[in-house]
Amino acid sequence: MSWVPILLLALLTFVGAVFLLKLPRSVWALFGAALLFGLAGYAIQGSPGQAGAPRVATGDETARSGEAMVQARREFYAEGVLPSRFVVTADAFARRGQFDQSARFLSNALAENPNDSEAWLALGNSLVEHAEGQLTPAALNAYERADAVGLGNPAPIYFLGLAWLRAGEPQRTRELWAELLASAPDDADWRPLLAERIARLDGLLGVSDATVEAEAAE
């Protein structure tokens, strides 16, 4: 599917807000930035080739979101290494879209075992989902704690980058992911995926090839 219709829709939305809704000139830049960040998030995470229609999220859709979140997190851990029983239970809540229950359970579990990196990461993800994509201070703390005790696992930084992207801070996302890629082992399984997503984000942010080459040389 071509991006042209999506870009035209964004342009028409902006024009309509300015001329039909009489949007004040003082907030034009803010409104345009909001549209840009929405397109950035869609380009990184979306599937423009799939058919769809705008609609209110249902319980089933929320549950699918929880299932996808759990599966994406588990891809950063060895297949034969299972998470703690606390994370398994919290994941069951998340898979049903009950992110508040998942976060509450993980908070209690981490009081007992504060060195469980995957539990901290799962808590950060659940808090972001419960806040409908907002990176709250509690979620940011959870990601930072997950990274601190994670023994070099890239998952906390990767998901923190996603959270910043959803919060409308794509430049923060790029900085985090670029640092993560630069420090990654050459044989890391997740390097190609991360490099691809940085490249897509660069295209949206207008990052030049010279900048990318300079970073690679550092």
C-alpha positions as CSV (number, residue, x, y, z in Angstrom):
1,M,0.0,0.0,0.0
2,S,1.3,3.5,-0.8
3,W,2.0,6.0,1.9
4,V,0.5,8.8,-0.4
5,P,-3.1,8.4,0.9
6,I,-1.9,8.5,4.5
7,L,0.2,11.6,3.9
8,L,-2.7,13.3,2.1
9,L,-5.1,12.5,4.9
10,A,-2.6,14.1,7.4
11,L,-2.3,17.2,5.2
12,L,-6.1,17.5,4.8
13,T,-6.5,17.1,8.6
14,F,-4.0,20.0,9.1
15,V,-5.7,22.2,6.5
16,G,-9.1,21.5,7.9
17,A,-8.0,22.3,11.4
18,V,-6.5,25.6,10.3
19,F,-9.2,26.9,7.9
20,L,-12.4,25.1,9.0
21,L,-11.9,24.9,12.8
22,K,-10.0,28.3,12.8
23,L,-7.0,26.8,14.7
24,P,-4.9,29.7,16.1
25,R,-1.6,30.3,14.4
26,S,0.2,30.0,17.8
27,V,-0.6,26.2,17.9
28,W,0.0,25.3,14.3
29,A,3.5,24.0,15.0
30,L,2.2,22.0,18.0
31,F,-0.6,20.5,16.0
32,G,1.7,19.7,13.0
33,A,4.2,18.0,15.4
34,A,1.4,15.8,16.8
35,L,0.5,14.6,13.3
36,L,4.2,13.9,12.6
37,F,4.6,11.9,15.8
38,G,1.5,9.9,15.0
39,L,2.9,9.1,11.5
40,A,6.2,8.1,13.1
41,G,4.6,5.7,15.5
42,Y,2.5,4.2,12.7
43,A,5.6,3.8,10.4
44,I,7.6,2.0,13.1
45,Q,4.9,-0.2,14.5
46,G,2.1,-0.2,12.1
47,S,1.1,-2.4,9.1
48,P,-0.1,-0.1,6.4
49,G,-0.7,-3.0,4.0
50,Q,-3.5,-4.4,6.2
51,A,-7.1,-3.3,5.7
52,G,-8.8,-1.6,8.5
53,A,-11.3,1.0,9.7
54,P,-11.3,3.4,12.6
55,R,-13.2,2.0,15.6
56,V,-13.1,1.9,19.4
57,A,-10.9,-0.8,20.8
58,T,-12.8,-3.8,22.1
59,G,-11.9,-6.2,24.9
60,D,-10.7,-8.7,22.4
61,E,-8.4,-6.1,20.8
62,T,-7.0,-5.1,24.2
63,A,-6.3,-8.8,24.9
64,R,-4.5,-9.2,21.6
65,S,-2.4,-6.1,22.5
66,G,-1.4,-7.8,25.7
67,E,-0.6,-11.1,24.0
68,A,1.6,-9.2,21.5
69,M,3.4,-7.3,24.3
70,V,4.2,-10.5,26.1
71,Q,5.5,-12.3,23.0
72,A,7.6,-9.3,22.0
73,R,9.2,-9.2,25.4
74,R,9.9,-12.9,25.5
75,E,11.9,-12.7,22.2
76,F,14.7,-11.0,24.1
77,Y,15.1,-14.0,26.4
78,A,16.4,-17.5,25.8
79,E,13.6,-19.8,24.7
80,G,14.5,-22.4,27.4
81,V,14.7,-19.9,30.2
82,L,11.3,-19.3,31.7
83,P,10.4,-16.2,33.6
84,S,9.6,-16.3,37.3
85,R,6.2,-17.5,38.5
86,F,5.4,-13.9,39.3
87,V,5.9,-12.8,35.7
88,V,4.0,-15.8,34.4
89,T,1.0,-14.9,36.6
90,A,1.2,-11.2,35.6
91,D,1.4,-12.2,31.9
92,A,-1.9,-14.0,32.3
93,F,-3.5,-10.8,33.4
94,A,-1.8,-8.8,30.6
95,R,-3.0,-11.4,28.0
96,R,-6.5,-10.6,29.1
97,G,-5.9,-6.9,28.8
98,Q,-6.0,-6.4,32.6
99,F,-2.9,-4.3,32.7
100,D,-3.8,-2.7,36.0
101,Q,-4.0,-6.1,37.7
102,S,-0.7,-7.1,36.0
103,A,1.1,-4.1,37.2
104,R,-0.3,-4.4,40.8
105,F,0.8,-8.0,41.0
106,L,4.3,-7.3,39.7
107,S,4.7,-4.4,42.1
108,N,4.0,-6.7,45.0
109,A,6.2,-9.4,43.6
110,L,9.2,-7.1,43.1
111,A,9.0,-6.1,46.8
112,E,9.9,-9.7,47.4
113,N,12.5,-10.0,44.7
114,P,13.8,-6.6,43.5
115,N,16.5,-8.2,41.3
116,D,14.1,-9.8,38.7
117,S,14.9,-7.8,35.6
118,E,12.2,-9.3,33.5
119,A,9.6,-8.6,36.2
120,W,10.7,-4.9,36.1
121,L,10.4,-4.8,32.4
122,A,7.0,-6.5,32.4
123,L,5.9,-3.9,35.0
124,G,7.1,-1.0,32.8
125,N,5.2,-2.4,29.8
126,S,2.0,-3.0,31.8
127,L,2.2,0.5,33.3
128,V,2.5,2.1,29.8
129,E,-0.4,0.0,28.5
130,H,-2.5,0.8,31.5
131,A,-1.8,4.5,30.9
132,E,-2.8,4.1,27.2
133,G,0.7,4.7,25.9
134,Q,1.9,7.4,28.3
135,L,5.3,7.0,29.8
136,T,4.6,7.7,33.5
137,P,7.3,8.3,36.1
138,A,6.6,4.8,37.6
139,A,7.0,3.2,34.2
140,L,10.3,5.0,33.5
141,N,11.6,3.9,36.9
142,A,10.6,0.3,36.1
143,Y,12.5,0.4,32.8
144,E,15.6,1.9,34.5
145,R,15.5,-0.7,37.3
146,A,15.1,-3.5,34.6
147,D,18.2,-2.2,32.8
148,A,20.2,-1.8,36.1
149,V,19.8,-5.5,37.0
150,G,19.4,-6.9,33.5
151,L,23.0,-8.0,33.0
152,G,23.3,-6.3,29.6
153,N,20.0,-7.6,28.2
154,P,18.9,-5.0,25.5
155,A,15.1,-5.4,26.2
156,P,14.7,-2.6,28.8
157,I,16.3,0.0,26.5
158,Y,14.5,-1.3,23.5
159,F,11.0,-1.1,25.1
160,L,11.9,2.3,26.7
161,G,12.6,3.5,23.2
162,L,9.2,2.3,22.1
163,A,7.5,4.0,25.0
164,W,9.3,7.4,24.2
165,L,8.1,7.0,20.6
166,R,4.5,6.5,21.7
167,A,4.9,9.5,24.0
168,G,5.8,11.7,21.0
169,E,9.6,11.8,21.6
170,P,11.1,10.1,18.5
171,Q,14.4,11.8,18.9
172,R,14.8,10.2,22.4
173,T,13.9,6.9,20.8
174,R,16.6,7.2,18.2
175,E,19.3,8.2,20.7
176,L,18.5,5.2,22.9
177,W,18.4,2.8,20.0
178,A,21.5,4.1,18.4
179,E,23.5,3.8,21.6
180,L,22.1,0.3,22.1
181,L,23.1,-0.7,18.5
182,A,26.6,0.8,18.9
183,S,27.3,-1.3,22.0
184,A,25.7,-4.5,20.7
185,P,27.9,-7.6,20.0
186,D,28.3,-8.2,16.2
187,D,26.6,-11.6,16.5
188,A,23.6,-10.4,18.5
189,D,20.4,-11.9,17.1
190,W,18.5,-8.7,17.6
191,R,20.9,-6.4,15.8
192,P,19.3,-6.6,12.3
193,L,15.8,-5.8,13.6
194,L,17.0,-2.9,15.6
195,A,19.1,-1.5,12.7
196,E,16.1,-1.8,10.4
197,R,13.9,0.1,12.9
198,I,16.5,2.8,13.3
199,A,16.7,3.2,9.6
200,R,12.9,3.6,9.3
201,L,12.9,6.2,12.1
202,D,15.8,8.0,10.4
203,G,13.8,8.3,7.3
204,L,10.9,10.0,9.2
205,L,13.2,12.3,11.2
206,G,15.3,13.3,8.1
207,V,18.6,12.0,9.6
208,S,21.3,12.2,6.9
209,D,23.5,9.3,5.8
210,A,26.5,11.3,6.9
211,T,25.2,11.3,10.5
212,V,24.6,7.6,10.4
213,E,28.1,6.9,9.0
214,A,29.6,9.2,11.7
215,E,27.8,7.3,14.4
216,A,28.9,3.9,13.0
217,A,32.6,5.1,13.0
218,E,32.5,6.1,16.6
